[in-house]
Amino acid sequence: MAYLGAPLAVMALNCRGLNVPERRTHLLRELRKKRISIAMLQETHFLEGSAPKLRNRQYPNTFFSNHPTTRKAGVAITLAAELDFKELDKVTDKLGRYLFLKGTIADRMYTLASIYVPNKNQKLTETRRMTARSKTLY
C-alpha cells in the first residue's frame, strides 16, 4: 500500500529492553493496533551487530544504533511498510544513544531522530553535542 499523504502517526517509546522475543512481538502488535507510522524506540538493549529481528509484514524497516560491548542504551526507528521510505543518510552514536535518519517519504524530505539520554549524570553538553551532530543532516 502506498503512502497517500495522510498524517503520520509518530510514537516515542522507552522499551526498557527488547531482547525477549515476546516483547518484540507485543511491541509490533501495539504499533499496528495504534496505526503508528514511525516508532522512535529508546533503550532497546541490543548489542552492535547482533540485534534480533524487529520486523514483520506491517513494519519491515528498522534502523538501529546499538552499544558495541554491553546490552545497554540502544535506539531504533521502525517504519511502517506503507511509507516507502528511501534512506539518504544515517548518523549513529558509537555508544548507541542516538540515531539520525534522513530520507524521503512520498518525495518529501524528512530527518528522523531517536535519542536516548540517561537520567544519571545527565549533562547538557552531551545533549548539545548530539544536536550539533544532527545539523549535518540538514
N, C-alpha and C positions, 0 to 999 in steps of 0.2 A: 504494500500500500504506500503510495507516495504522500509526502507531506504537502498539505494543501494550504499552508499559511495560517492554520488555526493557532490560537495562543499556546505557547509552550508551557507545560506544567513542569516546574523545576522543584526538586526536593534536595535538601541537605540533611545528612543523617550521620550521627556518630554511631558506628556499628558495634564498637567495643569487641571487635574480633569476628572474623568470618571464616575461621579455619574449620569449623564443624559444617559438614555438608547440609545438615538440616537448616542451619541459619542462613546459608546462601539460598536454599530453595525457598524458605519463608520470605526472605527479602525480595526475590524476584516475583513471587506471588503477590506481595503487597504493592510493589511498583505497578504491576499490571492492574490490580484491583483499583488502585487510585488513579490510573491512567497517567502515570508520570512519564514525561518525555525525556527528561535529563535528570539523573541522580548523581549528586556530589557526595561521595562517601568518604568519611574520615575514620581513622583507627581500624583499618582492615586487618592489620597484624599479619600480613604475608611477608615472606622473605623474598628478596630480589631474585628473580629467575625461577622461583618455584610457586608462583601464585596459582592456586587451583582454578578450575573453570568457574567463571562467574558470568554465564550467559545462557540464554535459551532462545527459542524462536522469536519471542517478542523483544528481547534485549540481546542482540547478537554482538554488540560492540562495547567493550570495556577497556579503558586505558588505565594503567597503574603507575604509581610511584611507590616503591617499597624500600624498606630498610635493608641494607646489604648483609647484615650479620645476625640480627635478632628479630624476633616476632613482636615488634612494637611499632607504633606510628603506622604509616601507610595510608595512602589516599587513592581513590579511584573515581573515575567518571564513567557512568553507564548510560548508554544511549539507546533509545527505542529504535526498532527497525524502520519504522515509518519515516524517520528523519533523513535518511540517505546522507549521512554526514561524510564530508570529504576533508580529511585531515591535511592541513598545510604545514603546521609546525607544532612541536611539543617541547615544553621545558619542564624538567623534573628536578627534584632535590635529591642529592645523594643519600640523605637520611630518611627519605620517604615522607616528608612533611608537606610538600606541595606539588601540584601538577597544574600546569597551564597548557591549555589545548586550543589551538587556533584552527578554524576550518570554516567550511560553508555548509549551510542548510538552505535548500531552495534558492541558491545563488545569492544568499545574504551572508556576510562575514560575521562570525561570532568568535569571541575569546571566552572560553570556559575555564573556571578556576576552582579547584578543590584544595583547600588549605586546612592543615591541622596545626594548631598552635597549642602546645600543652600548657596547662594552668601552672604547673610547678616551675618556679624560676622564670616565668614568662618575662621576656624582655621586649620593650618597644623597638629596640634596634633590629631585632630579628624580623619583626613584622615589617618594618621599613625596608629591610633588605629584600624580602620576598616581593614587596610591592614594586620596588625599583626593578627587580629582575623581570617582572611581568610586563613592564613597559617596552621591552624588546619585542614583544609580540604585536604591538600596535602598528 
